[in-house]
């Protein structure tokens, strides 16, 4: 590009739109070339980090370091790539501003004695300078933004980096929480309300395991086994809503059917009741009247007894029923109420209500036992950080585990570490 004009009279003392667009484009091209080189190196490092054929004493360390360096270079590549694009855009905007300024300078110098022409040229130059300044500020902002976003870690990046750096201790912490949750689930069989503690601990464990997955220190299979218990608890809570609705519908239908039974009982005993009423009216002494009233009370109780009594929506469950439902006293109570009403008033309860209640109950019980089975199965079959730590401290052998199960979890859903410093 030709050198910029030096003489800007009568519009300005020096070049109001300085700069070399071609030099900027050259720099942008150089940065883009660096980005391409880094991209190739990142690909090679990623391949090295996932190469299972590397063997030897330092194989795992080499894979980890290659993966970590690949993440660092990938972020640096992003910086070069973004800044290169911003520089190319700024070069085009600068060149346009300089063309406008040059036209204004030439016009003013050609008609220097014409005050009107000079004033018009000054306005054109002002427009060019304003355009130059605006896009210079935009370019600066975009370049700073690209640098901040591409290389400097966000709070999430820092968190992932921390999890990667302290992976062993963090895994142990999560495993201890998991064992506490398991113990709380057992205690919940006898202590109502601990179910909510189990859900809270499960949520913390799942969140922590997700962080380890993003750090490349756990697999999606690890997360899936942790999350299954929490998901089944969520399913159980949803099923409980359905079971509550079925309980209300069952109770309402049972109440209607009981009223119908009472009416039938009153109709069937109408003759007897009339006779008793006549005997009571004709009785001449208190003893006779008391005897008749006793018969009338017995008759009413008999009618009510045959009609039955609608069970409460949530009758208090027994210890055995609570234990069978793994400590979920609410589930046991709802089931007990529905079952009692179905036995007495089954003919009056709609088929859809019965089916809905059975389905919701099955889902609630299935989720309760399913989550427990997966939790215990994972702890019994797999390797365990807490037990291994305790064994190392005591100098005892590690807990036996199923190698095929461990290999399955380790090889399914493995991820590259996120690009954190």
Buried (B, 14 or more C-beta within 10 A) or exposed (E): EEEBBEEBEEBBEEBBBEBBBEEBBEBBEEBBEBBBEBBEBBEEBBEBBBEEEBEEEEEEEBBBBBBBBBBBBBBBBBBBBBBBBBBBBBBBBBBBBBEBBBBBBEBBBEBBEEEEBBEBBBEBBBBBBEBBEEBBEBBEEBBEEBEEEBBEBEEEBEBBBBBBEBBEEBBBBBBBBBBBBBEBBBEBBEBBEBBEBBBBBBBBBBBBBBBBBBBBBBBBBBBBBBBBBBBBBBBBEBBBEBBBBBBBBBBBBBBBBBEBBBEEBBEEBEEEBEEBEEBBEEBEEEEEBEBBEEBBEEBBEEBBEEBBEBBBBBBEBEEEBBBBBBBBBBBBBBBBBBEBBBEBBEEBBEEEBBEBBBBBBEBBBBBBBBBBEBBEEBBEBBBBBBBBBEBEEEEEEEBEBEEEBEEBBBEEBBBBBBBBE
